[in-house]
Amino acid sequence: MAGPILELRGVSKSFGPTLALSDVSLALWPGTIHALVGENGAGKSTLIKTMTGLHRPSSGAILVDGEAVTFKGTAEAQRKGVAAIYQEPMVFPDLTVAENIFASHHDRPQWIDWRRMDAEAAGMIRRLGVTLDPRRPAGELTLAEQQTVEIARAISQEVRVLIMDEPSASLSDHEVRRLFGIARSLRDQGVAVLYISHRLEDVFELADTVTVVRDGRHVSTRPIADVTQRSLVSEMVGRDMEGRFAREPSRATDRTLLRVRGLSRAGVFEDVSFHVNAGEIVCFSGLVGARRTDVALALFGVAPAESGTVDLDGQPANPRSPKEAQALGIAYVSEDRRKLGLALTESIAANITLPMLDGYATRWGLLDRRREAADAARFRDAMRIKAAGLDAAVGTLSGGNQQKVMLAKWLNTNPRLLIVDEPTRGIDVGAKAEVHRILRDLAGQGVAILVISSDLPEVLSLADRVLVMREGRLVGEFPGPEATEEAVMRLAVGAREAA
């Protein structure tokens, strides 16, 4: 085998006094899939941006085919064959698939041969084993199809190193399988694939080699056959995580706090009935498209149900807006923290106090910043939010710390019912353990908690009861200790028991 296509030797990167990368070395070889893992804040994003020309190293060297290079931007990195795709695809929604694929080809003539461009785009998509109309507007595509367009765009630029940053985080199981097929196809064509993911099952299924980074430093690089999930997690967090996700005794009481009867919305969900007791953690499980989030949005008043009843602590509660839901003591932590959950450009303190802003007004109508800061500091300490200060913009925090800020924001409303949608999506194992601790502590204080999660190990470790939805209907229920991955999945997919 020839030498590595892309190599980092002793790369460090500082932002003022903050050292984001320290003496990191990494080699990406042709025809391999190399996984990169680490906690949020471990330096993975800075590493990617350095390899793709968004950042220049403060020290160390980047080599392509053994020769030192200095990327002055992403365009120069792409000319050397280095490209990246991200969890949220960056396509032009009003342009066609073909136009998106060739959008960065500045050398194209002024007069475009549209038929030829469509044919070339179709050929690149076929190389990925996917069928996609090159004339279709990109805004009509699914997330997985948009990722395919981005990969085809990289192929059109003769990609030699493709960096895939959390590409499976928002995909269904079927879409993940197709993504894996594309990654393997590129590997077989001689491309070096760098695959970044928090989903360790993906890493073990896909990667040839795995590198661990922690606190901006290289920890290890080994063949995937030489590591176990336990050893990998221990290297990622710098401590043994054994027992961190073990089931704990239930804190549920006998008092029913939420009771839902026959909740329905035409074409979305139908005849959904369940209850949650005070101090109980009930988890909604199911596949993508099971309509679990739609039920949560109905309970929070975002998209109210058309029929059925909701009782909260024995009293009718059918909120028609989030404001009404909040007044009733219901809080909803969205699965999409960046678009719906947080004001990324605002400070930690501003985000935590946002839902209760009226409560921080002085009698002259001004914001009592001292009380705001005191409450924000209380949540920062209780939830172990890591940040330079309470005035730091939330968008600068790691994913796990953003998730804690979003939880703090709604806990500041003192909810009786907390609905948490995909609470640990896209965060590392250490932060996941912290979020689980917070939810269990809240249950211990008598809060009724409804969790929506596609992570079955998470469901099985958290739930006092597991509710399974499929295609808008509640199809089964398990006491937490009796639930198994196989039993839950059989209900979720509609599999029949063997005769």
C-alpha positions in Angstrom: 0.0 0.0 0.0 1.2 3.5 -0.8 1.7 6.1 2.0 -1.1 8.0 3.6 -3.1 10.5 1.5 -3.5 13.0 4.3 -1.3 13.1 7.4 -1.2 15.4 10.5 2.1 15.5 12.4 2.2 17.1 15.8 -0.6 19.6 15.0 -1.5 22.1 17.7 -4.2 24.8 17.5 -4.7 27.7 20.0 -7.4 30.3 20.2 -5.9 32.9 22.4 -5.1 31.3 25.7 -7.2 28.2 24.9 -5.3 25.2 23.6 -7.9 23.3 21.5 -5.4 20.7 19.9 -2.1 19.7 21.4 0.5 17.7 19.4 -2.1 15.6 17.5 -0.8 13.1 14.8 -3.2 11.2 12.4 -2.7 9.4 9.1 -5.5 8.6 6.6 -4.6 5.8 4.2 -6.3 5.1 0.8 -9.0 2.5 0.8 -9.7 2.5 4.5 -12.4 3.7 6.9 -10.9 5.4 9.9 -13.1 6.3 12.9 -12.5 9.3 15.1 -14.2 9.2 18.5 -14.1 11.4 21.6 -16.3 13.2 24.0 -17.9 16.5 23.1 -15.2 19.2 23.5 -12.4 16.6 22.9 -11.2 18.6 19.8 -12.8 16.6 17.0 -14.4 19.7 15.4 -11.2 21.7 15.5 -9.4 18.7 14.0 -11.9 18.5 11.1 -11.7 22.3 10.5 -7.9 22.1 10.5 -7.9 19.3 7.9 -10.4 21.1 5.7 -8.7 24.5 5.7 -11.1 26.4 8.0 -8.3 26.7 10.6 -4.6 26.9 10.2 -2.5 24.9 12.7 -0.6 27.0 15.3 2.2 24.5 15.0 2.9 21.1 13.4 2.4 20.1 9.8 -0.3 18.8 7.4 1.0 16.6 4.6 -0.8 15.4 1.4 1.0 12.5 -0.4 4.0 13.1 1.9 4.4 16.8 1.0 3.7 19.6 3.5 0.8 21.9 2.6 -0.8 25.0 4.0 -4.5 25.2 3.2 -5.7 28.8 2.9 -9.3 27.8 2.9 -11.8 25.0 2.1 -11.5 25.5 -1.6 -7.8 24.8 -1.6 -8.3 21.7 0.6 -10.9 20.5 -1.9 -8.5 21.0 -4.8 -6.2 18.6 -3.0 -9.1 16.1 -2.7 -10.1 16.8 0.9 -13.8 17.3 1.6 -16.3 17.0 4.5 -20.0 16.3 5.0 -21.8 17.1 8.2 -24.8 16.0 10.3 -26.9 18.8 8.8 -26.4 18.8 5.0 -25.6 22.1 3.4 -27.5 22.1 0.1 -29.2 24.9 -1.9 -32.8 23.9 -1.5 -34.1 25.8 -4.6 -31.4 24.3 -6.9 -31.7 20.8 -8.5 -29.7 17.8 -7.4 -27.4 18.3 -10.5 -27.0 22.0 -9.8 -26.0 21.3 -6.2 -23.4 18.7 -7.2 -21.7 21.1 -9.6 -22.3 24.4 -7.8 -18.7 24.7 -6.7 -17.2 24.1 -10.2 -16.1 27.6 -10.9 -14.3 26.4 -14.1 -17.6 25.6 -15.8 -18.3 27.6 -19.0 -20.8 30.5 -19.0 -23.1 28.5 -21.3 -24.0 25.3 -19.5 -24.9 22.0 -21.3 -27.8 21.1 -19.0 -28.4 17.7 -20.5 -24.7 16.7 -20.1 -24.7 18.1 -16.5 -27.7 16.0 -15.6 -26.2 12.9 -17.1 -22.9 13.4 -15.3 -24.7 14.0 -12.0 -26.8 10.8 -12.5 -23.6 8.9 -13.1 -22.0 10.1 -9.9 -25.1 9.2 -7.9 -25.2 5.7 -9.5 -21.6 5.2 -8.3 -23.0 5.5 -4.8 -25.6 2.8 -5.4 -28.5 5.2 -5.1 -31.3 6.2 -7.5 -32.0 9.9 -7.5 -33.5 12.2 -10.1 -30.8 14.8 -11.0 -33.5 17.4 -11.9 -35.3 17.2 -8.6 -35.1 20.3 -6.3 -32.8 19.5 -3.3 -35.3 21.0 -0.9 -37.7 18.1 -1.6 -35.1 15.5 -0.6 -34.9 13.6 2.7 -32.0 14.3 5.0 -30.3 11.0 3.8 -30.8 12.0 0.1 -29.3 15.5 0.8 -26.2 13.8 2.3 -26.0 11.7 -0.9 -26.0 14.9 -2.9 -23.1 16.3 -0.8 -21.1 13.1 -1.2 -21.7 13.2 -5.0 -20.5 16.8 -5.0 -17.3 15.6 -3.3 -16.9 12.9 -5.9 -17.3 15.5 -8.7 -14.3 17.2 -7.2 -12.3 14.0 -7.3 -12.4 13.5 -3.5 -9.6 11.5 -2.1 -10.3 12.1 1.6 -13.9 12.3 2.7 -14.6 13.4 6.3 -18.1 12.3 7.5 -19.0 14.2 10.7 -21.9 12.5 12.7 -23.6 11.6 9.4 -26.0 9.0 10.9 -27.3 11.0 13.9 -30.6 12.0 12.3 -31.2 9.0 10.0 -33.5 6.0 10.3 -32.0 2.5 10.5 -32.7 1.9 6.8 -31.0 5.2 5.8 -28.0 4.3 8.0 -27.6 1.0 6.2 -27.6 2.9 2.9 -25.0 5.4 4.2 -22.8 2.5 5.3 -23.0 1.1 1.8 -21.9 4.4 0.3 -19.0 4.6 2.7 -17.8 1.1 1.9 -18.2 1.8 -1.8 -16.0 4.9 -1.5 -13.4 2.8 0.5 -13.4 0.2 -2.2 -12.7 2.9 -4.8 -9.6 4.0 -2.9 -11.0 6.9 -1.0 -9.8 7.5 2.6 -12.9 7.9 4.8 -12.7 9.6 8.2 -15.9 8.7 10.1 -16.8 10.7 13.3 -19.6 9.3 15.4 -20.8 9.0 19.0 -22.6 5.8 18.0 -20.1 3.2 18.9 -22.1 0.4 17.3 -21.6 2.3 14.0 -17.9 2.5 14.6 -17.5 -1.2 15.2 -19.6 -2.2 12.2 -17.9 0.2 9.7 -14.4 1.1 10.7 -11.1 -0.5 9.9 -9.2 1.7 12.4 -10.2 3.9 15.3 -8.5 6.9 16.8 -9.4 8.3 20.2 -8.9 12.0 21.2 -9.4 13.5 24.6 -8.9 17.1 25.8 -7.4 18.0 22.4 -4.8 15.3 22.6 -4.3 12.0 20.7 -4.9 9.0 23.0 -4.7 6.0 20.7 -4.9 4.7 17.2 -5.6 0.9 16.8 -7.2 -1.6 14.4 -10.9 -2.0 15.4 -10.3 -5.7 16.0 -8.0 -4.7 18.9 -10.5 -2.7 20.9 -13.7 -3.3 22.8 -16.6 -0.9 23.4 -15.6 -0.8 27.1 -11.9 0.0 26.4 -12.9 2.6 23.9 -15.3 4.4 26.2 -12.7 4.3 29.0 -10.2 6.0 26.8 -12.7 8.6 25.6 -13.7 9.7 29.1 -10.5 8.9 30.9 -12.3 6.8 33.4 -14.2 3.5 33.6 -17.8 3.9 32.8 -18.9 0.5 34.1 -22.2 0.9 35.9 -22.9 4.4 34.7 -25.9 3.2 32.7 -27.1 0.5 35.1 -30.8 0.4 36.0 -31.6 2.1 39.3 -34.6 1.5 41.6 -37.8 3.2 40.6 -38.7 6.5 42.4 -42.3 6.3 41.1 -45.2 7.0 43.5 -48.8 5.8 43.3 -50.1 9.3 42.4 -51.0 9.6 38.7 -49.9 13.0 37.5 -50.6 12.7 33.8 -53.4 10.7 32.3 -54.1 10.6 28.6 -57.2 9.0 27.1 -58.0 8.5 23.4 -55.7 11.3 22.1 -56.1 11.6 18.3 -55.2 13.8 15.4 -56.3 12.8 12.0 -53.6 11.2 9.9 -51.0 11.7 12.6 -51.8 9.6 15.7 -54.9 7.8 16.9 -56.4 6.6 20.2 -53.3 7.1 22.3 -53.9 6.4 26.0 -51.4 6.1 28.8 -50.4 7.6 32.2 -47.3 8.8 34.1 -47.1 8.8 37.9 -45.3 11.4 39.9 -41.6 10.4 40.2 -41.9 7.9 37.3 -39.8 7.8 34.1 -41.9 6.5 31.2 -40.1 6.1 27.9 -41.7 6.2 24.5 -39.9 3.8 22.1 -40.4 3.2 18.4 -38.9 3.7 15.0 -38.6 7.0 13.1 -42.0 8.0 11.9 -43.9 6.3 14.8 -45.3 9.8 15.7 -44.0 9.9 19.3 -42.9 13.5 18.9 -46.3 14.5 17.6 -47.9 13.2 20.8 -45.4 15.3 22.8 -46.2 18.4 20.7 -49.9 17.9 21.4 -49.3 17.6 25.1 -47.3 20.9 25.0 -49.9 22.7 23.0 -47.7 23.2 19.9 -50.0 21.1 17.6 -53.0 20.2 19.8 -54.9 16.9 19.4 -58.4 17.0 17.8 -60.0 14.6 20.3 -59.2 12.8 23.5 -58.6 14.1 27.0 -55.6 15.0 29.1 -55.7 15.3 32.9 -52.9 16.7 35.0 -53.0 15.8 38.6 -56.7 15.0 38.3 -57.7 18.2 36.6 -58.5 18.7 32.9 -55.5 20.0 31.0 -55.8 20.5 27.2 -53.3 23.3 26.4 -53.8 25.0 23.1 -50.4 26.7 23.2 -46.9 26.3 24.8 -47.7 29.3 27.0 -50.8 27.5 28.4 -48.8 24.3 28.8 -46.1 26.1 30.7 -48.7 27.7 33.0 -50.0 24.2 33.8 -46.6 23.0 34.8 -45.6 21.2 31.6 -42.1 21.6 30.1 -40.9 20.2 26.7 -37.2 19.8 25.8 -37.1 19.6 22.0 -34.9 17.0 20.1 -33.5 19.9 18.0 -31.6 22.0 20.4 -30.0 24.2 17.7 -33.2 25.2 15.9 -35.9 24.9 18.5 -34.3 24.6 21.9 -31.7 27.3 22.3 -30.9 30.9 21.3 -27.3 30.0 20.3 -26.0 33.6 20.1 -27.3 34.5 23.5 -25.6 33.8 26.8 -26.0 30.8 29.1 -27.8 33.0 31.7 -30.2 34.5 29.1 -31.1 31.0 27.8 -31.8 29.5 31.2 -34.1 32.4 32.2 -35.8 32.9 28.9 -39.1 31.0 29.5 -39.5 32.9 32.9 -38.4 36.3 31.7 -41.4 38.1 33.2 -40.4 36.8 36.6 -37.1 38.6 36.4 -38.5 42.0 35.8 -38.2 44.7 38.4 -41.2 46.9 39.3 -39.8 49.4 36.7 -39.9 46.8 34.0 -36.2 46.3 33.8 -34.3 42.9 34.0 -33.0 42.0 37.4 -29.6 40.8 36.1 -28.3 40.0 39.6 -31.1 37.5 40.3 -30.9 36.1 36.7 -27.1 35.5 37.2 -27.7 33.9 40.6 -30.3 31.4 39.3 -28.2 30.6 36.2 -25.2 30.0 38.5 -27.3 27.6 40.6 -28.2 25.5 37.6 -24.7 25.7 36.2 -23.4 24.2 39.4 -26.1 21.6 39.9 -25.9 20.4 36.3 -22.1 20.7 36.0 -22.2 22.9 32.9 -18.7 23.5 31.7 -18.2 27.0 30.3 -15.8 30.0 30.6 -18.6 32.0 32.3 -22.4 32.6 32.4 -22.0 35.3 29.7 -20.6 32.7 27.2 -22.7 32.3 24.1 -24.4 28.9 24.1 -23.4 28.3 20.5 -19.7 28.1 21.7 -20.4 25.2 24.1 -20.0 21.5 23.4 -23.2 19.5 22.5 -23.4 17.9 25.9 -23.2 21.3 27.7 -25.8 22.8 25.3 -28.1 19.9 26.2 -27.7 20.7 29.9 -28.4 24.4 29.3 -31.6 23.4 27.5 -32.7 21.2 30.4 -31.9 23.9 32.9 -34.0 26.4 30.8 -37.1 24.3 31.4 -36.3 23.1 34.9 -36.2 26.8 35.8 -40.0 26.8 35.2 -40.5 24.2 38.0 -42.4 21.7 35.9 -44.7 19.0 37.3 -44.4 17.1 34.0 -41.1 17.1 32.0 -41.2 15.8 28.4 -37.7 15.2 27.0 -37.4 14.4 23.3 -34.2 12.5 22.4 -32.3 13.8 25.5 -28.9 12.5 24.5 -28.9 12.7 20.7 -25.5 13.7 19.4 -23.7 13.9 22.8 -20.9 11.7 24.1 -21.1 8.9 26.7 -19.9 11.1 29.6 -22.5 13.8 29.0 -25.1 11.1 28.5 -24.4 9.7 31.9 -24.8 13.3 33.4 -28.2 13.8 31.6 -29.4 10.4 33.0 -28.3 11.5 36.5 -30.2 14.7 36.2 -33.4 12.9 35.0 -33.2 10.4 37.8 -32.7 13.2 40.4 -35.8 15.0 39.1 -37.8 11.8 39.3 -36.6 11.5 42.9 -38.1 15.0 43.5 -41.5 13.8 42.3 -41.4 15.2 38.8 -43.3 13.0 36.2 -40.9 12.4 33.3 -41.9 11.3 29.7 -38.8 10.5 27.6 -38.8 9.9 23.8 -35.7 8.0 22.8 -34.6 6.0 19.8 -31.6 4.7 21.8 -32.8 1.3 23.1 -30.0 0.9 25.7 -30.9 4.3 27.0 -34.6 3.3 27.2 -33.9 0.1 29.0 -31.6 1.8 31.6 -33.9 4.8 32.3 -37.5 3.5 32.0 -39.8 2.5 34.9 -42.2 1.6 32.0 -41.7 1.4 28.3 -44.4 2.4 25.8 -44.0 1.3 22.2 -45.5 3.3 19.3 -45.8 2.3 15.7 -47.4 4.3 12.9 -49.2 6.7 15.2 -50.6 4.0 17.5 -49.6 2.8 21.0 -49.0 -0.9 20.4 -47.5 -2.2 23.7 -46.2 -1.6 27.2 -43.5 -3.2 29.3 -42.5 -2.7 32.9 -39.0 -1.4 32.7 -37.3 -4.4 34.3 -39.1 -6.8 31.9 -38.3 -4.9 28.7 -35.7 -6.3 26.4 -34.3 -4.9 23.1 -35.7 -7.8 21.2 -39.2 -7.5 22.7 -39.4 -3.7 22.2 -38.1 -3.9 18.6 -40.5 -6.7 17.6 -43.4 -4.4 18.6 -41.8 -1.4 17.0 -41.4 -3.1 13.6 -44.7 -5.1 13.8 -43.0 -8.5 13.8 -45.2 -11.4 14.6 -44.3 -14.0 17.2 -43.0 -17.2 15.8 -45.7 -19.9 15.5 
